[in-house]
């Protein structure tokens, strides 16, 4: 029986300086590359967010609103290129730690419809895994069947990858310790939730919706909504702080770590 892959997502907030456009956090990227090498997990798929590389351009050119005027076309190219630059930095760091990383652009194999994944050809990604490579994907500007183009978030992507590749688990590395009862960056009384069942998660999200809080856990609400299909499929999902030394390594090796674990039961 083939080993089930691990999907590791590195948030853009962790690997870039979000307040500084097009500035990578090389210290964090280097640490993460070392930790991934030390964990030595295989098969592994890595997905990273855009942070200060993709978001400013996507917003400037309103890429997620779809193709409305010709001036957006160069914006699509610039957004995609910026993400390629960040992807290259991540891949280079991994290769320097002897990880056989290969950058793969989602726009080359994904089509969306109204911003949701409609078609996805995973043959190349599956073959890379079979050959012991580590595919490194990212949130990307992609073509859309209805809107012309759209932004495909890394969070939507990892859920779909996990389901289609039969992943054992998803590990999401962000810039906070996990899922909280409130935004830990705004509320000092916020409590870390260490473990949740799917039913408990639904109650948490229901409360958040009623409170009309679109970001109740420090940028986590939207992420969790995207991950629900994978959790429903039984994919164990872990949220950890990728900026804290050795946390990702411990999560990859199933050692004791600070974070949030979400399971179907």
BAKOLGU-211647 format. One record per residue (C-alpha): residue in three letters; x, y, z. Coordinates in steps of 0.02 Angstrom, whole numbers, padded with zeros to 5 digits, always signed. Example, Ala and Ser with C-alpha at 12.3 -4.5 7.8 and 13.67 -1.06 7.14 Angstrom:
BEGIN
Ala+00615-00225+00390 Ser+00684-00053+00357 
This chain:
BEGIN
Unk+00000+00000+00000 Unk+00069+00170-00049 Unk+00102+00295+00089 Unk-00025+00434+00100 Unk+00049+00607+00068 Unk+00062+00749+00192 Unk+00007+00920+00132 Unk+00106+01062+00212 Unk+00043+01240+00188 Unk+00157+01386+00231 Unk+00056+01544+00251 Unk+00109+01702+00161 Unk+00100+01794+00327 Unk+00239+01681+00391 Unk+00359+01680+00243 Unk+00346+01864+00191 Unk+00344+02032+00278 Unk+00162+02074+00241 Unk+00185+02259+00277 Unk+00327+02270+00150 Unk+00278+02231-00031 Unk+00386+02099-00116 Unk+00497+02067+00037 Unk+00521+01886+00088 Unk+00557+01833+00266 Unk+00718+01742+00226 Unk+00749+01698+00408 Unk+00584+01603+00421 Unk+00602+01523+00249 Unk+00777+01460+00293 Unk+00719+01392+00461 Unk+00571+01305+00381 Unk+00679+01226+00247 Unk+00794+01158+00383 Unk+00649+01091+00485 Unk+00568+01006+00334 Unk+00735+00924+00293 Unk+00757+00865+00473 Unk+00579+00795+00479 Unk+00614+00692+00322 Unk+00430+00658+00284 Unk+00383+00574+00120 Unk+00278+00589+00016 Unk+00258+00776+00044 Unk+00168+00913-00052 Unk+00209+01093-00004 Unk+00095+01240-00040 Unk+00134+01420+00007 Unk+00033+01579+00013 Unk+00067+01745-00072 Unk+00089+01866+00071 Unk+00167+02030+00015 Unk+00209+01960-00158 Unk+00040+01911-00230 Unk-00088+02010-00130 Unk-00039+02191-00171 Unk-00042+02162-00360 Unk-00199+02055-00354 Unk-00286+02194-00260 Unk-00216+02333-00371 Unk-00281+02250-00529 Unk-00440+02175-00450 Unk-00392+02004-00518 Unk-00519+01912-00410 Unk-00662+02013-00485 Unk-00626+01936-00655 Unk-00582+02009-00823 Unk-00675+02173-00844 Unk-00552+02280-00943 Unk-00394+02256-01043 Unk-00284+02344-00914 Unk-00306+02194-00799 Unk-00219+02074-00918 Unk-00045+02140-00879 Unk-00097+02137-00696 Unk-00134+01951-00708 Unk+00040+01924-00781 Unk+00122+02030-00646 Unk+00029+01940-00507 Unk+00076+01769-00574 Unk+00256+01823-00600 Unk+00269+01890-00421 Unk+00210+01723-00356 Unk+00338+01635-00465 Unk+00473+01742-00385 Unk+00419+01693-00210 Unk+00402+01511-00262 Unk+00578+01514-00330 Unk+00645+01579-00163 Unk+00556+01441-00067 Unk+00613+01306-00189 Unk+00794+01366-00185 Unk+00796+01360+00006 Unk+00729+01183+00004 Unk+00855+01125-00127 Unk+00997+01199-00022 Unk+00941+01079+00114 Unk+00945+00932-00008 Unk+00757+00923-00028 Unk+00712+00879-00209 Unk+00588+01021-00228 Unk+00504+01062-00394 Unk+00401+01219-00417 Unk+00231+01189-00499 Unk+00118+01332-00554 Unk-00066+01294-00515 Unk-00116+01402-00664 Unk-00040+01267-00775 Unk-00161+01130-00719 Unk-00311+01212-00632 Unk-00465+01299-00705 Unk-00592+01382-00591 Unk-00774+01428-00615 Unk-00833+01580-00519 Unk-00672+01566-00418 Unk-00699+01384-00367 Unk-00594+01240-00434 Unk-00685+01162-00581 Unk-00549+01061-00668 Unk-00385+00998-00597 Unk-00262+00882-00685 Unk-00151+00807-00550 Unk-00056+00684-00661 Unk+00107+00782-00652 Unk+00094+00812-00464 Unk+00056+00627-00435 Unk+00204+00575-00543 Unk+00320+00694-00450 Unk+00267+00614-00285 Unk+00289+00439-00358 Unk+00466+00487-00409 Unk+00506+00553-00233 Unk+00504+00738-00279 Unk+00424+00870-00169 Unk+00302+00974-00275 Unk+00296+01155-00216 Unk+00134+01242-00265 Unk+00059+01409-00216 Unk-00091+01522-00219 Unk-00098+01584-00398 Unk-00188+01690-00526 Unk-00280+01562-00634 Unk-00397+01559-00783 Unk-00583+01553-00743 Unk-00715+01478-00857 Unk-00843+01613-00817 Unk-00745+01766-00759 Unk-00593+01755-00872 Unk-00476+01739-00723 Unk-00478+01730-00534 Unk-00367+01708-00382 Unk-00348+01529-00322 Unk-00306+01534-00137 Unk-00181+01412-00065 Unk-00313+01362+00063 Unk-00439+01308-00069 Unk-00298+01219-00159 Unk-00236+01116-00011 Unk-00410+01051+00029 Unk-00435+00993-00150 Unk-00260+00917-00157 Unk-00288+00825+00006 Unk-00451+00748-00055 Unk-00391+00703-00231 Unk-00221+00636-00176 Unk-00292+00541-00028 Unk-00185+00637+00097 Unk-00163+00575+00274 Unk-00153+00750+00348 Unk-00141+00936+00317 Unk-00022+01045+00416 Unk-00054+01231+00402 Unk+00087+01346+00459 Unk+00030+01524+00498 Unk+00091+01668+00607 Unk-00012+01625+00762 Unk-00009+01468+00870 Unk-00172+01395+00804 Unk-00360+01420+00813 Unk-00414+01537+00953 Unk-00578+01584+01036 Unk-00548+01761+00972 Unk-00417+01856+00873 Unk-00259+01839+00980 Unk-00185+01992+00896 Unk-00331+02099+00956 Unk-00393+02012+01114 Unk-00272+01968+01255 Unk-00403+01851+01332 Unk-00409+01740+01177 Unk-00382+01557+01218 Unk-00294+01431+01106 Unk-00405+01284+01057 Unk-00291+01131+01059 Unk-00412+01003+00987 Unk-00579+01005+00896 Unk-00695+00876+00822 Unk-00787+00921+00663 Unk-00948+00943+00762 Unk-00862+01061+00884 Unk-00786+01155+00738 Unk-00958+01181+00662 Unk-01019+01256+00827 Unk-00867+01370+00833 Unk-00897+01430+00656 Unk-01083+01452+00689 Unk-01044+01564+00837 Unk-00922+01664+00732 Unk-01050+01688+00595 Unk-01182+01747+00718 Unk-01057+01869+00790 Unk-01028+01931+00611 Unk-00841+01911+00636 Unk-00760+01872+00471 Unk-00591+01845+00554 Unk-00626+01783+00729 Unk-00463+01690+00750 Unk-00332+01806+00682 Unk-00352+01772+00496 Unk-00409+01592+00522 Unk-00597+01597+00489 Unk-00585+01596+00299 Unk-00449+01463+00304 Unk-00553+01345+00408 Unk-00704+01366+00293 Unk-00595+01313+00146 Unk-00527+01162+00242 Unk-00698+01093+00292 Unk-00716+00977+00139 Unk-00549+00894+00178 Unk-00593+00876+00363 Unk-00760+00798+00313 Unk-00661+00673+00210 Unk-00567+00622+00367 Unk-00406+00717+00333 Unk-00326+00762+00500 Unk-00291+00948+00498 Unk-00162+01035+00607 Unk-00133+01223+00627 Unk+00034+01281+00697 Unk+00143+01436+00706 Unk+00270+01424+00564 Unk+00369+01572+00632 Unk+00412+01481+00795 Unk+00569+01377+00786 Unk+00547+01188+00771 Unk+00357+01191+00778 Unk+00334+01134+00597 Unk+00467+00999+00619 Unk+00378+00931+00774 Unk+00209+00933+00685 Unk+00281+00842+00534 Unk+00358+00709+00648 Unk+00200+00691+00753 Unk+00293+00748+00908 Unk+00215+00854+01045 Unk+00184+01031+00982 Unk+00084+01187+01019 Unk-00059+01208+00896 Unk-00236+01155+00850 Unk-00286+00981+00791 Unk-00451+00961+00697 Unk-00518+00787+00662 Unk-00681+00720+00592 Unk-00725+00627+00752 
